Amino acid sequence: MNADKELDARGLNCPLPILKAKKALADMHSGQTLRVISTDSGSVRDFQAFAKQTGNELLDQQTVGSDYITFLKRR
């Protein structure tokens, strides 16, 4: 899946991946896609809740090795 912007949040623990994603999305245009790479297993459910609360669309979540990859679409 292609993304307009990528955020590397590896090594960061909750809530930093969410906070950095929120800041990145604020700088993006509606409809653009953000790819977030995290090593925090809690980020999977955190991003699900974040998408519901903010109205940004959760497009996909994947686990690749020790990385948790989340794709969000800016509302």
Biopython code that builds the backbone (N, CA, C, O; Angstrom):
import numpy as np
from Bio.PDB.StructureBuilder import StructureBuilder

atoms = [
    (1, "MET", "N", (0.850, -1.180, 0.000)),
    (1, "MET", "CA", (0.000, 0.000, 0.000)),
    (1, "MET", "C", (0.895, 1.243, 0.000)),
    (1, "MET", "O", (1.848, 1.332, 0.774)),
    (2, "ASN", "N", (0.589, 2.165, -0.845)),
    (2, "ASN", "CA", (1.373, 3.397, -0.936)),
    (2, "ASN", "C", (0.910, 4.394, 0.127)),
    (2, "ASN", "O", (-0.263, 4.436, 0.497)),
    (3, "ALA", "N", (1.863, 5.194, 0.606)),
    (3, "ALA", "CA", (1.549, 6.225, 1.593)),
    (3, "ALA", "C", (2.154, 7.544, 1.139)),
    (3, "ALA", "O", (3.212, 7.574, 0.510)),
    (4, "ASP", "N", (1.469, 8.634, 1.466)),
    (4, "ASP", "CA", (1.958, 9.966, 1.142)),
    (4, "ASP", "C", (3.069, 10.401, 2.095)),
    (4, "ASP", "O", (3.930, 11.207, 1.741)),
    (5, "LYS", "N", (3.034, 9.849, 3.315)),
    (5, "LYS", "CA", (4.012, 10.214, 4.331)),
    (5, "LYS", "C", (4.265, 9.001, 5.209)),
    (5, "LYS", "O", (3.370, 8.185, 5.429)),
    (6, "GLU", "N", (5.509, 8.884, 5.717)),
    (6, "GLU", "CA", (5.841, 7.756, 6.582)),
    (6, "GLU", "C", (6.391, 8.272, 7.896)),
    (6, "GLU", "O", (7.167, 9.227, 7.927)),
    (7, "LEU", "N", (5.980, 7.630, 8.986)),
    (7, "LEU", "CA", (6.431, 7.990, 10.320)),
    (7, "LEU", "C", (7.082, 6.761, 10.940)),
    (7, "LEU", "O", (6.442, 5.720, 11.089)),
    (8, "ASP", "N", (8.352, 6.887, 11.299)),
    (8, "ASP", "CA", (9.072, 5.800, 11.960)),
    (8, "ASP", "C", (9.015, 6.036, 13.465)),
    (8, "ASP", "O", (9.703, 6.907, 13.996)),
    (9, "ALA", "N", (8.185, 5.248, 14.142)),
    (9, "ALA", "CA", (8.024, 5.384, 15.593)),
    (9, "ALA", "C", (8.614, 4.179, 16.317)),
    (9, "ALA", "O", (8.203, 3.862, 17.432)),
    (10, "ARG", "N", (9.575, 3.509, 15.689)),
    (10, "ARG", "CA", (10.211, 2.343, 16.313)),
    (10, "ARG", "C", (10.936, 2.771, 17.586)),
    (10, "ARG", "O", (11.598, 3.809, 17.627)),
    (11, "GLY", "N", (10.795, 1.946, 18.622)),
    (11, "GLY", "CA", (11.469, 2.218, 19.886)),
    (11, "GLY", "C", (10.702, 3.152, 20.808)),
    (11, "GLY", "O", (11.094, 3.347, 21.958)),
    (12, "LEU", "N", (9.620, 3.727, 20.318)),
    (12, "LEU", "CA", (8.810, 4.625, 21.144)),
    (12, "LEU", "C", (7.661, 3.850, 21.777)),
    (12, "LEU", "O", (7.041, 3.003, 21.135)),
    (13, "ASN", "N", (7.388, 4.147, 23.032)),
    (13, "ASN", "CA", (6.289, 3.489, 23.730)),
    (13, "ASN", "C", (5.096, 4.422, 23.834)),
    (13, "ASN", "O", (5.216, 5.638, 23.691)),
    (14, "CYS", "N", (3.931, 3.814, 24.090)),
    (14, "CYS", "CA", (2.680, 4.544, 24.239)),
    (14, "CYS", "C", (2.878, 5.686, 25.234)),
    (14, "CYS", "O", (3.499, 5.473, 26.276)),
    (15, "PRO", "N", (2.391, 6.850, 24.963)),
    (15, "PRO", "CA", (1.525, 7.264, 23.862)),
    (15, "PRO", "C", (2.271, 7.942, 22.706)),
    (15, "PRO", "O", (1.632, 8.524, 21.830)),
    (16, "LEU", "N", (3.598, 7.880, 22.685)),
    (16, "LEU", "CA", (4.362, 8.634, 21.686)),
    (16, "LEU", "C", (4.027, 8.307, 20.232)),
    (16, "LEU", "O", (3.925, 9.236, 19.432)),
    (17, "PRO", "N", (3.849, 7.026, 19.837)),
    (17, "PRO", "CA", (3.485, 6.780, 18.428)),
    (17, "PRO", "C", (2.182, 7.479, 18.027)),
    (17, "PRO", "O", (2.072, 7.994, 16.914)),
    (18, "ILE", "N", (1.205, 7.497, 18.924)),
    (18, "ILE", "CA", (-0.075, 8.156, 18.645)),
    (18, "ILE", "C", (0.117, 9.672, 18.547)),
    (18, "ILE", "O", (-0.411, 10.310, 17.635)),
    (19, "LEU", "N", (0.858, 10.233, 19.471)),
    (19, "LEU", "CA", (1.069, 11.685, 19.478)),
    (19, "LEU", "C", (1.808, 12.138, 18.227)),
    (19, "LEU", "O", (1.463, 13.162, 17.638)),
    (20, "LYS", "N", (2.818, 11.384, 17.820)),
    (20, "LYS", "CA", (3.574, 11.730, 16.615)),
    (20, "LYS", "C", (2.710, 11.562, 15.365)),
    (20, "LYS", "O", (2.814, 12.352, 14.427)),
    (21, "ALA", "N", (1.860, 10.537, 15.350)),
    (21, "ALA", "CA", (0.952, 10.335, 14.214)),
    (21, "ALA", "C", (-0.069, 11.469, 14.136)),
    (21, "ALA", "O", (-0.392, 11.949, 13.050)),
    (22, "LYS", "N", (-0.570, 11.888, 15.285)),
    (22, "LYS", "CA", (-1.542, 12.993, 15.323)),
    (22, "LYS", "C", (-0.917, 14.261, 14.745)),
    (22, "LYS", "O", (-1.557, 14.979, 13.978)),
    (23, "LYS", "N", (0.332, 14.532, 15.114)),
    (23, "LYS", "CA", (1.031, 15.718, 14.611)),
    (23, "LYS", "C", (1.277, 15.599, 13.103)),
    (23, "LYS", "O", (1.108, 16.565, 12.360)),
    (24, "ALA", "N", (1.676, 14.410, 12.664)),
    (24, "ALA", "CA", (1.935, 14.196, 11.235)),
    (24, "ALA", "C", (0.654, 14.369, 10.418)),
    (24, "ALA", "O", (0.672, 14.997, 9.359)),
    (25, "LEU", "N", (-0.452, 13.816, 10.907)),
    (25, "LEU", "CA", (-1.728, 13.930, 10.195)),
    (25, "LEU", "C", (-2.202, 15.383, 10.125)),
    (25, "LEU", "O", (-2.833, 15.782, 9.146)),
    (26, "ALA", "N", (-1.902, 16.171, 11.154)),
    (26, "ALA", "CA", (-2.318, 17.575, 11.172)),
    (26, "ALA", "C", (-1.647, 18.366, 10.051)),
    (26, "ALA", "O", (-2.191, 19.368, 9.586)),
    (27, "ASP", "N", (-0.467, 17.921, 9.616)),
    (27, "ASP", "CA", (0.275, 18.593, 8.548)),
    (27, "ASP", "C", (-0.079, 18.069, 7.159)),
    (27, "ASP", "O", (0.496, 18.508, 6.162)),
    (28, "MET", "N", (-1.024, 17.132, 7.092)),
    (28, "MET", "CA", (-1.373, 16.505, 5.821)),
    (28, "MET", "C", (-2.727, 17.022, 5.323)),
    (28, "MET", "O", (-3.506, 17.597, 6.083)),
    (29, "HIS", "N", (-2.985, 16.805, 4.038)),
    (29, "HIS", "CA", (-4.261, 17.193, 3.438)),
    (29, "HIS", "C", (-5.266, 16.056, 3.568)),
    (29, "HIS", "O", (-4.888, 14.891, 3.692)),
    (30, "SER", "N", (-6.542, 16.404, 3.539)),
    (30, "SER", "CA", (-7.604, 15.412, 3.605)),
    (30, "SER", "C", (-7.446, 14.391, 2.479)),
    (30, "SER", "O", (-7.220, 14.754, 1.325)),
    (31, "GLY", "N", (-7.568, 13.110, 2.830)),
    (31, "GLY", "CA", (-7.459, 12.040, 1.844)),
    (31, "GLY", "C", (-6.065, 11.467, 1.708)),
    (31, "GLY", "O", (-5.890, 10.415, 1.094)),
    (32, "GLN", "N", (-5.057, 12.143, 2.275)),
    (32, "GLN", "CA", (-3.692, 11.607, 2.193)),
    (32, "GLN", "C", (-3.518, 10.463, 3.187)),
    (32, "GLN", "O", (-4.250, 10.359, 4.171)),
    (33, "THR", "N", (-2.538, 9.613, 2.913)),
    (33, "THR", "CA", (-2.312, 8.409, 3.713)),
    (33, "THR", "C", (-0.999, 8.497, 4.472)),
    (33, "THR", "O", (0.024, 8.921, 3.935)),
    (34, "LEU", "N", (-1.052, 8.085, 5.745)),
    (34, "LEU", "CA", (0.126, 8.044, 6.618)),
    (34, "LEU", "C", (0.432, 6.595, 6.962)),
    (34, "LEU", "O", (-0.455, 5.836, 7.352)),
    (35, "ARG", "N", (1.700, 6.220, 6.812)),
    (35, "ARG", "CA", (2.167, 4.886, 7.209)),
    (35, "ARG", "C", (2.990, 5.052, 8.474)),
    (35, "ARG", "O", (3.970, 5.797, 8.490)),
    (36, "VAL", "N", (2.588, 4.351, 9.544)),
    (36, "VAL", "CA", (3.292, 4.429, 10.819)),
    (36, "VAL", "C", (3.919, 3.068, 11.117)),
    (36, "VAL", "O", (3.245, 2.039, 11.083)),
    (37, "ILE", "N", (5.216, 3.081, 11.408)),
    (37, "ILE", "CA", (5.920, 1.856, 11.786)),
    (37, "ILE", "C", (6.278, 1.970, 13.266)),
    (37, "ILE", "O", (6.955, 2.911, 13.681)),
    (38, "SER", "N", (5.818, 1.005, 14.051)),
    (38, "SER", "CA", (6.035, 1.027, 15.493)),
    (38, "SER", "C", (6.513, -0.344, 15.964)),
    (38, "SER", "O", (6.256, -1.358, 15.315)),
    (39, "THR", "N", (7.206, -0.364, 17.093)),
    (39, "THR", "CA", (7.603, -1.640, 17.698)),
    (39, "THR", "C", (6.811, -1.902, 18.983)),
    (39, "THR", "O", (7.029, -2.913, 19.651)),
    (40, "ASP", "N", (5.905, -1.006, 19.325)),
    (40, "ASP", "CA", (5.072, -1.128, 20.523)),
    (40, "ASP", "C", (3.816, -1.923, 20.180)),
    (40, "ASP", "O", (2.974, -1.458, 19.412)),
    (41, "SER", "N", (3.691, -3.127, 20.749)),
    (41, "SER", "CA", (2.540, -3.980, 20.427)),
    (41, "SER", "C", (1.223, -3.319, 20.820)),
    (41, "SER", "O", (0.191, -3.608, 20.216)),
    (42, "GLY", "N", (1.237, -2.446, 21.809)),
    (42, "GLY", "CA", (0.030, -1.745, 22.228)),
    (42, "GLY", "C", (-0.464, -0.750, 21.199)),
    (42, "GLY", "O", (-1.616, -0.320, 21.242)),
    (43, "SER", "N", (0.410, -0.384, 20.272)),
    (43, "SER", "CA", (0.014, 0.603, 19.263)),
    (43, "SER", "C", (-1.078, 0.074, 18.340)),
    (43, "SER", "O", (-1.824, 0.860, 17.758)),
    (44, "VAL", "N", (-1.182, -1.241, 18.197)),
    (44, "VAL", "CA", (-2.204, -1.825, 17.322)),
    (44, "VAL", "C", (-3.592, -1.396, 17.801)),
    (44, "VAL", "O", (-4.371, -0.836, 17.029)),
    (45, "ARG", "N", (-3.897, -1.657, 19.057)),
    (45, "ARG", "CA", (-5.230, -1.276, 19.577)),
    (45, "ARG", "C", (-5.323, 0.235, 19.790)),
    (45, "ARG", "O", (-6.403, 0.815, 19.675)),
    (46, "ASP", "N", (-4.188, 0.872, 20.102)),
    (46, "ASP", "CA", (-4.206, 2.330, 20.283)),
    (46, "ASP", "C", (-4.628, 3.041, 18.997)),
    (46, "ASP", "O", (-5.424, 3.980, 19.035)),
    (47, "PHE", "N", (-4.091, 2.590, 17.856)),
    (47, "PHE", "CA", (-4.437, 3.226, 16.587)),
    (47, "PHE", "C", (-5.884, 2.937, 16.194)),
    (47, "PHE", "O", (-6.520, 3.759, 15.534)),
    (48, "GLN", "N", (-6.410, 1.783, 16.591)),
    (48, "GLN", "CA", (-7.817, 1.487, 16.324)),
    (48, "GLN", "C", (-8.709, 2.479, 17.076)),
    (48, "GLN", "O", (-9.661, 3.019, 16.512)),
    (49, "ALA", "N", (-8.396, 2.710, 18.338)),
    (49, "ALA", "CA", (-9.169, 3.660, 19.147)),
    (49, "ALA", "C", (-8.956, 5.084, 18.639)),
    (49, "ALA", "O", (-9.903, 5.869, 18.590)),
    (50, "PHE", "N", (-7.736, 5.423, 18.266)),
    (50, "PHE", "CA", (-7.409, 6.756, 17.754)),
    (50, "PHE", "C", (-8.236, 7.075, 16.512)),
    (50, "PHE", "O", (-8.771, 8.175, 16.379)),
    (51, "ALA", "N", (-8.336, 6.106, 15.606)),
    (51, "ALA", "CA", (-9.095, 6.320, 14.370)),
    (51, "ALA", "C", (-10.571, 6.581, 14.672)),
    (51, "ALA", "O", (-11.181, 7.467, 14.073)),
    (52, "LYS", "N", (-11.143, 5.814, 15.596)),
    (52, "LYS", "CA", (-12.548, 6.003, 15.954)),
    (52, "LYS", "C", (-12.786, 7.361, 16.589)),
    (52, "LYS", "O", (-13.790, 8.015, 16.307)),
    (53, "GLN", "N", (-11.872, 7.785, 17.439)),
    (53, "GLN", "CA", (-12.044, 9.040, 18.175)),
    (53, "GLN", "C", (-11.838, 10.272, 17.301)),
    (53, "GLN", "O", (-12.471, 11.305, 17.516)),
    (54, "THR", "N", (-10.948, 10.159, 16.311)),
    (54, "THR", "CA", (-10.578, 11.347, 15.526)),
    (54, "THR", "C", (-11.277, 11.433, 14.176)),
    (54, "THR", "O", (-11.269, 12.492, 13.548)),
    (55, "GLY", "N", (-11.879, 10.342, 13.720)),
    (55, "GLY", "CA", (-12.535, 10.354, 12.420)),
    (55, "GLY", "C", (-11.594, 10.071, 11.260)),
    (55, "GLY", "O", (-12.022, 10.040, 10.106)),
    (56, "ASN", "N", (-10.302, 9.862, 11.560)),
    (56, "ASN", "CA", (-9.374, 9.425, 10.518)),
    (56, "ASN", "C", (-9.640, 7.944, 10.249)),
    (56, "ASN", "O", (-10.021, 7.203, 11.154)),
    (57, "GLU", "N", (-9.441, 7.522, 9.013)),
    (57, "GLU", "CA", (-9.790, 6.155, 8.625)),
    (57, "GLU", "C", (-8.596, 5.224, 8.809)),
    (57, "GLU", "O", (-7.497, 5.504, 8.330)),
    (58, "LEU", "N", (-8.825, 4.115, 9.509)),
    (58, "LEU", "CA", (-7.818, 3.077, 9.662)),
    (58, "LEU", "C", (-7.921, 2.169, 8.448)),
    (58, "LEU", "O", (-8.875, 1.401, 8.325)),
    (59, "LEU", "N", (-6.946, 2.251, 7.553)),
    (59, "LEU", "CA", (-6.999, 1.494, 6.299)),
    (59, "LEU", "C", (-6.502, 0.065, 6.457)),
    (59, "LEU", "O", (-7.077, -0.864, 5.890)),
    (60, "ASP", "N", (-5.423, -0.113, 7.234)),
    (60, "ASP", "CA", (-4.822, -1.444, 7.327)),
    (60, "ASP", "C", (-3.858, -1.478, 8.499)),
    (60, "ASP", "O", (-3.289, -0.457, 8.885)),
    (61, "GLN", "N", (-3.682, -2.680, 9.063)),
    (61, "GLN", "CA", (-2.651, -2.909, 10.069)),
    (61, "GLN", "C", (-1.977, -4.222, 9.736)),
    (61, "GLN", "O", (-2.634, -5.210, 9.408)),
    (62, "GLN", "N", (-0.634, -4.219, 9.828)),
    (62, "GLN", "CA", (0.143, -5.406, 9.502)),
    (62, "GLN", "C", (1.221, -5.598, 10.558)),
    (62, "GLN", "O", (1.665, -4.644, 11.196)),
    (63, "THR", "N", (1.631, -6.847, 10.730)),
    (63, "THR", "CA", (2.781, -7.148, 11.574)),
    (63, "THR", "C", (3.837, -7.768, 10.678)),
    (63, "THR", "O", (3.605, -8.792, 10.036)),
    (64, "VAL", "N", (4.998, -7.134, 10.643)),
    (64, "VAL", "CA", (6.124, -7.629, 9.834)),
    (64, "VAL", "C", (7.313, -7.771, 10.774)),
    (64, "VAL", "O", (7.935, -6.781, 11.159)),
    (65, "GLY", "N", (7.622, -9.014, 11.140)),
    (65, "GLY", "CA", (8.687, -9.236, 12.116)),
    (65, "GLY", "C", (8.294, -8.606, 13.442)),
    (65, "GLY", "O", (7.248, -8.934, 14.001)),
    (66, "SER", "N", (9.124, -7.705, 13.946)),
    (66, "SER", "CA", (8.816, -7.028, 15.216)),
    (66, "SER", "C", (8.183, -5.657, 14.994)),
    (66, "SER", "O", (7.993, -4.897, 15.943)),
    (67, "ASP", "N", (7.858, -5.342, 13.738)),
    (67, "ASP", "CA", (7.257, -4.048, 13.404)),
    (67, "ASP", "C", (5.746, -4.162, 13.255)),
    (67, "ASP", "O", (5.230, -5.119, 12.678)),
    (68, "TYR", "N", (5.057, -3.170, 13.787)),
    (68, "TYR", "CA", (3.607, -3.061, 13.627)),
    (68, "TYR", "C", (3.363, -1.880, 12.701)),
    (68, "TYR", "O", (3.707, -0.744, 13.027)),
    (69, "ILE", "N", (2.770, -2.149, 11.551)),
    (69, "ILE", "CA", (2.594, -1.130, 10.529)),
    (69, "ILE", "C", (1.111, -0.769, 10.433)),
    (69, "ILE", "O", (0.250, -1.635, 10.273)),
    (70, "THR", "N", (0.842, 0.522, 10.533)),
    (70, "THR", "CA", (-0.525, 1.029, 10.494)),
    (70, "THR", "C", (-0.648, 2.052, 9.376)),
    (70, "THR", "O", (0.207, 2.924, 9.221)),
    (71, "PHE", "N", (-1.717, 1.938, 8.599)),
    (71, "PHE", "CA", (-2.010, 2.909, 7.543)),
    (71, "PHE", "C", (-3.261, 3.691, 7.944)),
    (71, "PHE", "O", (-4.322, 3.114, 8.183)),
    (72, "LEU", "N", (-3.114, 4.999, 8.011)),
    (72, "LEU", "CA", (-4.216, 5.885, 8.353)),
    (72, "LEU", "C", (-4.479, 6.863, 7.223)),
    (72, "LEU", "O", (-3.548, 7.369, 6.596)),
    (73, "LYS", "N", (-5.746, 7.124, 6.967)),
    (73, "LYS", "CA", (-6.135, 8.096, 5.937)),
    (73, "LYS", "C", (-6.678, 9.335, 6.635)),
    (73, "LYS", "O", (-7.585, 9.251, 7.464)),
    (74, "ARG", "N", (-6.112, 10.478, 6.289)),
    (74, "ARG", "CA", (-6.495, 11.767, 6.892)),
    (74, "ARG", "C", (-7.939, 12.087, 6.542)),
    (74, "ARG", "O", (-8.334, 12.006, 5.379)),
    (75, "ARG", "N", (-8.724, 12.449, 7.545)),
    (75, "ARG", "CA", (-10.137, 12.774, 7.327)),
    (75, "ARG", "C", (-10.310, 14.064, 6.545)),
    (75, "ARG", "O", (-11.438, 14.478, 6.278)),
]
sb = StructureBuilder()
sb.init_structure("model")
sb.init_model(0)
sb.init_chain("A")
sb.init_seg("    ")
for serial, (resi, resn, name, xyz) in enumerate(atoms, 1):
    if name == "N":
        sb.init_residue(resn, " ", resi, " ")
    sb.init_atom(name, np.array(xyz, "f"), 0.0, 1.0, " ", f" {name:<3s}", serial, name[0])
structure = sb.get_structure()
